[in-house]
Amino acid sequence: MRTAAFAEFQAIAAFRWAAERFTDAPEGLRQAWREQVADEELHYRIIIERMAELGIEVDARPVSPRIWQSVRACTRGREFCILIAGAEERGRRAGLQLIAALGGRDPATAAVFQRIVDDEVAHVELARTYYGWTPPA
């Protein structure tokens, strides 16, 4: 959960940054990134809240800043869009695995990740809509 929370935290910064940075991207896509920040903030908040309910400390161990480092290396809007869509898709798939693994043991945590998985579908779709990209099978 800690890793997922930090990924969402990095996504908040990444989408804000990209919307201003990549003026080569279509304005509709840049606006979608701005709007997506609210989803990422919600995802972060609901994970953190669930962690608190479970007594899991957010900063108990380090997490990787890899997402942020990767997106900061992008030089064009298309590159950022496809890179972040890939990350969102990997997160969506990991969320599905977590939901399945939780089974009926922890429905509250499963519900948190189901909400995130549901939102990620539209986030990944942006890369297809604007650049024709689809995630590998």
HUSULMO-V716427 format. One record per residue. N is the residue number from 1. SS is DSSP state (hx for helix, st for strand, lp for the rest). Layout:
n: {N/N}
ss: {SS/SS}
This chain:
n: {1/2/3/4/5/6/7/8/9/10/11/12/13/14/15/16/17/18/19/20/21/22/23/24/25/26/27/28/29/30/31/32/33/34/35/36/37/38/39/40/41/42/43/44/45/46/47/48/49/50/51/52/53/54/55/56/57/58/59/60/61/62/63/64/65/66/67/68/69/70/71/72/73/74/75/76/77/78/79/80/81/82/83/84/85/86/87/88/89/90/91/92/93/94/95/96/97/98/99/100/101/102/103/104/105/106/107/108/109/110/111/112/113/114/115/116/117/118/119/120/121/122/123/124/125/126/127/128/129/130/131/132/133/134/135/136/137}
ss: {lp/hx/hx/hx/hx/hx/hx/hx/hx/hx/hx/hx/hx/hx/hx/hx/hx/hx/hx/hx/hx/lp/lp/lp/lp/lp/hx/hx/hx/hx/hx/hx/hx/hx/hx/hx/hx/hx/hx/hx/hx/hx/hx/hx/hx/hx/hx/hx/hx/hx/hx/hx/hx/hx/lp/lp/lp/lp/lp/lp/lp/lp/lp/lp/lp/hx/hx/hx/hx/hx/hx/hx/lp/lp/lp/lp/hx/hx/hx/hx/hx/hx/hx/hx/hx/hx/hx/hx/hx/hx/hx/hx/hx/hx/hx/hx/hx/hx/hx/hx/hx/hx/lp/lp/lp/lp/hx/hx/hx/hx/hx/hx/hx/hx/hx/hx/hx/hx/hx/hx/hx/hx/hx/hx/hx/hx/hx/hx/hx/hx/hx/lp/lp/lp/lp/lp/lp}
